Amino acid sequence: MITHKQIKKLIEYPKSGIISKEIFKTNKFDATLFCMAKDTDISDHTSTREALVFVLEGKGIFRLERKAIKMEAGILIHMESNAVHSLRAEKNTSFILTLLNKF
């Protein structure tokens, strides 16, 4: 079965905080759209799963194992499982988080 989503139409920014929307979920991966309002922070945390973050639009800082990575359209970030990371949106920022399942 072929499925698709028009991601740009799913982007909506809250006045504050974060909106998340599941895009696809399979036995191999989960893909979720995150829309962060300007000046929103996500504090240090980890995931037990390997992940990819693809920035769609906006501006912010993604901290991965203490390294600052600019979040801007087109940036793709790879994270190993259990990597400490945090985010700060300097402008309204959207990204797709893809979590990979272990086999």
Summary of the structure (lengths in Angstrom):
residues: 103
radius of gyration: 13.3
end to end distance: 22.1
largest distance: 40.9
contacts: 283
relative contact order: 0.29
helix: 4%
strand: 55%
